[in-house]
Amino acid sequence: MSTNTLMTVEEFAHMNSYETEDYELVEGEIVPLPSATPIHAAVCQNVALLVGLYFRQNRIGIVSGEVYCRLADGNIRRPDLFILLVKNLQQIDAKRTPIPCAPDIAVQVLSPSEIAIGVHRKVRDYLAAGSKEVWILDQENGELFVHTPPAGTRVLLDDAVLELPLLPGFNAPVRELLTGF
């Protein structure tokens, strides 16, 4: 019988970045991240651009990509994009990773290789750690899932407009967020 050696958050954080760049730490185990496709990258860029333009006009937060976040229960996750409101920026050191908190909004763009159980687990982890919203963008099916605690989920189709209480005045057509090529 074999036993797995579990890794701590501190051990993961002290590894060289090239050793961890394609992995997350989930309950002490190193879990590979799916490779991004060109469409996946384009959707991430679209969301970052639209939210970034909003923050340029409304200085209430930041949007950034692929930064490790320390969550509850020894998990380190790396959302495709994280959105952090200004009131929570004092929690982070911009030169250190993982950041010690969940993003206010975690954004995940589905990759073809991801399975539903893994995506639902990520949503649960972010919400349990304090994220106010988790967005799952499904470019292939033209859907945006907005998860909020305790267990609410809104499904917006590509002809809908995303509006949120967390980002007053922000609105973006889901179709525009999901544009790939």
C-alpha positions in Angstrom: 0.0 0.0 0.0 1.4 3.4 -1.0 0.9 6.6 0.9 1.0 10.1 -0.6 3.0 12.8 1.0 1.0 15.9 1.3 2.5 19.3 0.7 1.8 22.3 2.9 0.9 25.8 1.6 4.3 27.1 2.9 6.2 24.3 1.0 4.3 25.1 -2.2 4.8 28.9 -1.8 8.6 28.3 -1.5 9.0 26.2 -4.6 10.5 27.8 -7.7 7.9 29.4 -9.9 8.8 27.2 -12.9 8.0 24.1 -10.7 4.5 25.4 -9.8 3.4 27.5 -12.8 1.1 24.8 -14.2 -0.3 23.5 -10.9 -2.6 24.3 -8.0 -2.4 22.9 -4.4 -5.7 21.2 -3.4 -5.9 19.6 0.0 -2.1 19.1 0.1 -1.9 17.5 -3.4 -0.4 19.2 -6.4 -3.0 19.2 -9.2 -2.2 20.1 -12.8 -4.0 23.0 -14.5 -5.4 22.5 -17.9 -3.5 24.0 -20.8 -5.1 27.2 -22.2 -6.2 27.2 -25.8 -6.0 30.4 -28.0 -9.8 30.9 -27.5 -9.4 30.5 -23.7 -6.7 33.2 -23.8 -8.8 35.5 -26.0 -11.8 35.2 -23.6 -9.5 36.0 -20.6 -8.2 39.1 -22.5 -11.7 40.3 -23.3 -12.9 40.0 -19.7 -9.7 41.7 -18.4 -10.0 44.5 -20.9 -13.7 45.2 -20.2 -13.3 45.1 -16.4 -10.0 46.9 -16.6 -11.6 49.8 -18.6 -14.3 49.9 -15.9 -11.7 50.2 -13.2 -9.9 52.9 -15.1 -13.1 55.0 -14.9 -14.1 53.8 -11.4 -11.1 53.4 -9.2 -12.6 50.7 -6.9 -10.6 47.7 -7.7 -8.1 45.8 -9.9 -8.2 42.9 -12.3 -5.2 40.7 -12.9 -4.5 37.3 -14.4 -3.2 34.0 -13.0 -2.1 35.0 -9.6 -2.0 32.3 -6.9 -4.5 32.8 -4.1 -4.3 31.2 -0.7 -7.7 29.8 0.2 -9.1 27.9 3.2 -8.2 24.3 4.0 -4.6 24.4 2.6 -5.7 25.2 -0.9 -3.8 27.4 -3.4 -5.9 28.2 -6.5 -5.0 30.2 -9.5 -8.0 31.7 -11.2 -7.7 32.8 -14.8 -8.5 36.3 -13.6 -9.0 37.7 -10.1 -10.8 40.9 -9.3 -10.0 42.5 -6.0 -11.8 45.6 -4.6 -9.7 48.5 -3.3 -10.9 47.9 0.3 -9.2 44.5 0.2 -5.9 45.6 -1.5 -4.2 46.2 1.9 -4.3 42.4 2.5 -1.8 41.7 -0.3 1.9 42.3 -0.9 2.1 43.0 -4.7 5.5 41.3 -4.8 4.6 38.1 -3.1 2.6 35.1 -4.0 0.3 33.5 -3.1 -1.9 36.4 -2.1 -3.3 35.6 1.4 -7.0 35.9 0.4 -9.6 34.9 -2.0 -10.4 37.3 -4.8 -13.6 39.3 -4.5 -14.5 37.9 -7.9 -12.8 34.8 -9.3 -13.0 34.3 -13.0 -12.6 30.9 -14.7 -12.8 30.3 -18.4 -13.7 26.7 -19.2 -11.1 24.7 -21.0 -12.2 21.7 -23.1 -10.4 19.3 -20.8 -12.1 20.4 -17.6 -14.7 18.3 -16.1 -17.8 19.5 -14.2 -16.8 18.1 -10.8 -13.5 19.9 -10.9 -15.1 23.2 -11.9 -17.8 22.9 -9.1 -15.0 22.2 -6.6 -13.2 25.4 -7.6 -16.4 27.4 -7.2 -17.0 25.9 -3.8 -13.4 26.6 -2.7 -13.5 30.2 -3.8 -16.9 30.9 -2.2 -15.9 29.1 1.1 -12.7 31.2 1.2 -14.7 34.5 1.0 -15.1 35.3 -2.7 -18.3 37.3 -3.3 -18.7 35.9 -6.8 -17.2 33.3 -9.1 -17.7 33.6 -12.9 -17.5 30.6 -15.1 -17.4 31.5 -18.7 -18.3 28.7 -21.2 -17.4 30.1 -24.6 -18.4 27.0 -26.4 -22.0 27.1 -25.2 -22.3 30.8 -25.0 -23.0 30.9 -21.2 -21.8 32.8 -18.2 -22.5 31.3 -14.8 -22.3 33.8 -11.9 -22.1 31.9 -8.6 -22.7 33.8 -5.3 -23.0 32.6 -1.7 -24.7 30.9 -0.1 -25.7 28.8 -3.2 -27.1 31.2 -5.8 -26.3 30.7 -9.5 -27.4 32.9 -12.4 -26.9 31.6 -15.9 -26.6 34.4 -18.5 -26.8 33.5 -22.2 -24.8 35.2 -24.9 -27.6 37.8 -25.6 -27.8 38.9 -21.9 -26.0 41.8 -20.3 -23.8 41.2 -17.1 -24.5 43.7 -14.4 -23.4 43.3 -10.8 -23.9 45.0 -7.4 -20.2 44.6 -6.6 -19.2 46.8 -9.6 -21.9 49.6 -9.7 -22.4 50.8 -13.3 -20.5 47.9 -14.9 -22.4 46.2 -17.7 -21.1 44.1 -20.5 -22.9 41.9 -23.1 -22.1 38.3 -22.4 -21.5 37.8 -26.1 -18.7 40.4 -25.9 -17.1 38.7 -22.9 -17.1 35.4 -24.6 -15.7 36.6 -27.9 -12.7 34.4 -28.9 -11.8 34.9 -32.6 
